[in-house]
Amino acid sequence: MLQYATDPELYHARKLAECIPESGSVDLGRLIYWVAHLHWNRTYRDAVKARLQRELKVDLVSRILRLAPPGDVQKCLMALW
């Protein structure tokens, strides 16, 4: 809770990175939740994207394309992100 209060962008960036790790299984339910949650505030979502790239060195788009199951879910995630 304190982490969210002190740096919400980094908090959300870490939550997204936890949902879709570099290797291993994807927590699809959590990933859909966080992507949809961040989708509604474009400026904040862009700040979280930048934080993912800059500090955590995570390219969420490539991870979604590589690890999420192909089909409608993957298309939906890409459209929201």
N, C-alpha and C positions, 0 to 999 in steps of 0.2 A: 504494500500500500504506500509506503514511504517513497519507494522508487517511482511510482506513478506520479506522486505529488511533486517530486523534485525534477524529474525529466520525463514527461509523458511521451515524447517522440521516441526516445530510446527504449522506453518500456514497451511500446507497441511494436517497435522494430524487433526487439528480442522475442516477443510473443509470436510474431510471424515467422521468425527464423526457427523457433522451437517447433512450430507446426509442420514445417517441411525441411527436415534436416538434410545435409549434404548426401548422406547415405542412410538407408534404413526406411522404415515405414512412415508414410505420410498420415498425419492426423487430419483427415479430410474434413471432419465435422468442425474442428476448431479453426482450420484454415478458411473454410467458407464463412464462418462466423466473423472472424477478424477482417477478412477482405471486404465483406458486406458492411461491417460496422464502419470501417474507415472510408468506404466508397462515398458516403454522403457528405463528407467535408473535404472538398477537393484540395484546398490549400494545405490542410493538415495532412492529408494522404500524401501529397507531394513532398512535404517535409519528412514524413516517415520513410518514403522511398529514398530520399537523399541520405537519410541517416543509415538506412540499410546498406546503401552503396559505400558511403564514406567510412563509417566506423566498424561495421560488421562484415564488410566485403561480401555481401550477399546480393546476388542478382535473382530476385524472386521470379521474374519472368522465365528465365532459363530453367530454374528448378521446377516451376509449375509444368512447363512443357516436357521436361525430362521425367519427372517423378509422379505427377498426377495422372490418374487413369484417363486415357484419351476418350473423347466423346463430348457429350453435352456439359458435363461438369467442368471439364477443362476449358471449354469455350466460354462458359459462364464466368469462371474465375478470371480469364484473360479480359473479358469485357468489363468486369468490375474493376480490375486493377488498372 
